Amino acid sequence: MRQIVLDTETTGLEVEQGNRIIEIGAVELINRKPTGNHFHQYINPERDIEAGALAVHGLSEEFLNDKPVFASIGQAFLEYIDGAELIIHNAPFDLGFLNMELTKIDRGFTPIGETNRIIDSLVMARRKHPGQKNNLDALCRRYQVDNSSRELHGALLDAEILADVYLRMTGGQVALTLDGNAESSTTGLRQKPLPVTLTHPLRVVMASTDEDAIHQEYLETIDKKSDGNCLWSHLQSTSEGSSDSAS
């Protein structure tokens, strides 16, 4: 299974007001493991950047002036996401901008939501944690994901953090690093069991004769109601047969 965790930064919040994409960051997962095959591109938006957006991501017009325009990287981006399941936090926002940019290149372009399966991690988080904050910072705190390097938003950094959050939120697999290496997660199904040191021998309390009789009666009731399919009765018979053979 190929998944792409995706994020964008823009010149402003409203695509209808002519705002443009200035950064795309994406992290590839194969079978829920990072491959190191990232997509990262700064983009010249050919317009000014709103003050509120600049305060969020810190990407200035001066920094972006010598970067490629979207039309020159659009095809490479489409090839990168081709056939993949896309994981996006607040997907309508990013898809709105991506589809707008791609439509400028090709008016007959089929929207990404119709060509790729989309998982909106914000919708998922709201279902799992109703009534709580579910922005990326809140999810990092909830799932103990290190976001200490996130002083400003950045598309690739946020995609990498979101990948870690998504994996932990959906069962846990690995923690991601920007160099593509994987580290064992402290949560999830693959967590190693902690060693246990016993200071005293375990006390074994055997069932009394009365308790054995009640248990046997209960097993017989289950066996009758299940037409002879009580698993415990079969196991008990097998165990007793083995004991007789051994003696």
Secondary structure as the mmCIF struct_conf table of DSSP 4:
data_model
#
loop_
_struct_conf.conf_type_id
_struct_conf.id
_struct_conf.beg_label_comp_id
_struct_conf.beg_label_asym_id
_struct_conf.beg_label_seq_id
_struct_conf.end_label_comp_id
_struct_conf.end_label_asym_id
_struct_conf.end_label_seq_id
STRN STRN1 ARG A 2 THR A 10
BEND BEND1 THR A 11 LEU A 13
HELX_RH_3T_P HELX_RH_3T_P1 VAL A 15 GLN A 17
TURN_TY1_P TURN_TY1_P1 GLY A 18 GLY A 18
STRN STRN2 ILE A 21 ILE A 30
TURN_TY1_P TURN_TY1_P2 ASN A 31 ARG A 32
STRN STRN3 LYS A 33 PRO A 34
BEND BEND2 GLY A 36 GLY A 36
STRN STRN4 PHE A 39 TYR A 42
BEND BEND3 GLU A 46 ARG A 47
HELX_RH_AL_P HELX_RH_AL_P1 ALA A 51 HIS A 57
HELX_RH_AL_P HELX_RH_AL_P2 GLU A 61 LEU A 64
TURN_TY1_P TURN_TY1_P3 ASN A 65 ASP A 66
BEND BEND4 LYS A 67 LYS A 67
HELX_LH_PP_P HELX_LH_PP_P1 PRO A 68 VAL A 69
HELX_RH_3T_P HELX_RH_3T_P2 PHE A 70 SER A 72
TURN_TY1_P TURN_TY1_P4 ILE A 73 ILE A 73
HELX_RH_AL_P HELX_RH_AL_P3 GLY A 74 ILE A 81
TURN_TY1_P TURN_TY1_P5 ASP A 82 GLY A 83
HELX_LH_PP_P HELX_LH_PP_P2 ALA A 84 ALA A 84
STRN STRN5 GLU A 85 ILE A 88
TURN_TY1_P TURN_TY1_P6 HIS A 89 ASN A 90
HELX_RH_AL_P HELX_RH_AL_P4 ALA A 91 ILE A 105
TURN_TY1_P TURN_TY1_P7 ARG A 107 GLY A 108
HELX_LH_PP_P HELX_LH_PP_P3 PHE A 109 PRO A 111
HELX_RH_AL_P HELX_RH_AL_P5 ILE A 112 THR A 115
BEND BEND5 ASN A 116 ASN A 116
STRN STRN6 ILE A 118 ASP A 120
HELX_RH_AL_P HELX_RH_AL_P6 SER A 121 LYS A 128
BEND BEND6 HIS A 129 HIS A 129
TURN_TY1_P TURN_TY1_P8 PRO A 130 GLY A 131
BEND BEND7 GLN A 132 GLN A 132
BEND BEND8 ASN A 135 ASN A 135
HELX_RH_AL_P HELX_RH_AL_P7 LEU A 136 ARG A 142
TURN_TY1_P TURN_TY1_P9 TYR A 143 GLN A 144
TURN_TY1_P TURN_TY1_P10 SER A 148 SER A 149
BEND BEND9 GLU A 151 LEU A 152
HELX_RH_AL_P HELX_RH_AL_P8 ALA A 155 MET A 169
TURN_TY1_P TURN_TY1_P11 THR A 170 GLY A 171
STRN STRN7 VAL A 174 LEU A 176
TURN_TY1_P TURN_TY1_P12 LEU A 178 ASP A 179
BEND BEND10 GLY A 180 GLY A 180
STRN STRN8 ALA A 182 SER A 184
BEND BEND11 THR A 186 GLY A 188
TURN_TY1_P TURN_TY1_P13 LEU A 189 ARG A 190
HELX_LH_PP_P HELX_LH_PP_P4 GLN A 191 PRO A 195
BEND BEND12 THR A 199 HIS A 200
HELX_LH_PP_P HELX_LH_PP_P5 PRO A 201 VAL A 204
HELX_LH_PP_P HELX_LH_PP_P6 MET A 206 SER A 208
HELX_RH_AL_P HELX_RH_AL_P9 THR A 209 LYS A 225
TURN_TY1_P TURN_TY1_P14 SER A 226 ASP A 227
BEND BEND13 GLY A 228 GLY A 228
HELX_RH_AL_P HELX_RH_AL_P10 LEU A 231 ALA A 246
#
